[in-house]
Amino acid sequence: MNILIASSISKHAIEKLTENHDVICAFNAPEEKLMSLAGDRDVIIFRSGVKISAKVMGAAPNLKYLIRAGSGLDNLDVEYSNERGLQLVRIPEPGAKAVAELSFAFMLALSRNLIYANQEWKKGHWVKGEFKGYLLRGKVLGVIGAGNIGSLVGQMGSFWGMTVLGCVDDSEYTPEIKSDLTSKGIRLTTFDEVISNADYLTIHVPLMDSTRNLIDKNVLQKMKSGSYLINLARGGVVNEKDLLEELTKGDRLRGAALDVHENEGEGKVSPLASLPNVILTPHMGAQTVDSQREIGDRVLEEVDRFEKLLKQSEEPVTVNK
């Protein structure tokens, strides 16, 4: 098959694909470049950081399969892909484990002032008595979007000894989901209750019209005094201007950590960058060697599956006379 890899995936997966397929790599290429390369491609493999638009897919008349090597679909024109009848496969599980662990890295780093303590001691400053630290155990963990990633974060919080509150979109609520979350130690409740009770509020919703600027000034002002905000969802879900104002002028948030940002990429500087109680990372939540290796293996499995389906559809039908 002819494959266009539009985002960086594990090296071993690319090498394996190249052995048996015609592979073009164009990591995070602009739309015009992808359009010029897509003409004879059967499969496009992509992650975040690249836009798979209707124009890109429209430039590929042979395109049959889309493989999202992760979870979010905000960079894919889903409506067009559905109209075309393209088969779409997401591989969210491996990255979910990495993102969930990073949420705890953020909570610990914020609670214990690890970034500041590390920087100061490297300069020879013994700042042991200059700041307070807080336990996670016994605190309330609020999960906005208790889906694939959020439910794993909640389960980890429950194991840690936290009280876990979660919410999901009304359209996703079922008794089965409530039962599953309960078994993981997550009490499903309303958005407002999660917001107002969480000591640590972690965001795990997709970016769409209904979630853009979901966490704005009104929501931030309802948060618990001394709480922390963590965004591992998508830039745009949290209104960074409102967050900056709350962190500098308000008295509720003790700190924040964001792995995703309204403006991402080389040379971009977050408006939150100067704040000492904010941790910023470059959208690396799923970027662990283990998770990317697992995603690569899954990509190989999906390509093999697609190839078998393609061959089956091309087999001549024998009519018995």
Secondary structure by P-SEA (a helix, b strand, c coil): cbbbbcccccaaaaaaaaacccccccccccaaaaaaacccccbbbbcccccccaaaaaacccccbbbcccccccccaaaaaaaabbbbbbbccaaaaaaaaaaaaaaaaaaaaaaaaaaaaaacccccccbbbbbcccbbbbbccccaaaaaaaaaaaaaccccccccccccccaaaaaaaaaacbbbbcaaaaaacccbbbbbccccccccccccaaaaaacccbbbbbbcccccccaaaaaaaaacccccccccccccccccccccccccccccccccccccccccaaaaaaaaaaaaaaaaaaaaaaaaaabbbbbcc
